[in-house]
Amino acid sequence: MQAETLMIRDFPENERPRERFEQSGSESLSNHELIAILLRTGTKDESVLQLSNRLLTSFDGLRLLKDATLAEITAIKGIGKAKAIQVLAAVEIGRRISNLAYDDRYVIRSPEDGANYVMNDMRFLSQEHFVCLYLNTKNQVLHKQTIFIGSLNASIVHPREVVRP
């Protein structure tokens, strides 16, 4: 015997994601509730919360969802092109916002500052990346460039590749 599917309309109004967002703010919602707000609707057999939960489960949470393609997201039953584009657009907005702080001539005073500057972009890379930060005389970042993408745990670069740019 199959369990009855709870749709959003079956939830008490103060437990629905949009209403909780409005009352308590975005911080009070889980990842799948935030995705449910983006998706807006579920299917006739599945609530939007169940659909968003399946989406996150199939990508092992937000970590892999940030690199998902349109084809990978639309392969999930119940998510068409429009919903997939909404999710990918939200991911891209988040990526751009996280990089905003670095557009205002970030100053590097220590190795830790350098690591913090590239951490968002490099945190989940699956291969070694040799990245150069080019600074002006005030140690402000002028340019960031990936010089070489290596193997799983090594990246061999000749000094001329660093100096050329």
Summary of the structure (lengths in Angstrom):
residues: 165
radius of gyration: 21.2
end to end distance: 66.1
largest distance: 71.6
contacts: 389
relative contact order: 0.08
helix: 52%
strand: 11%
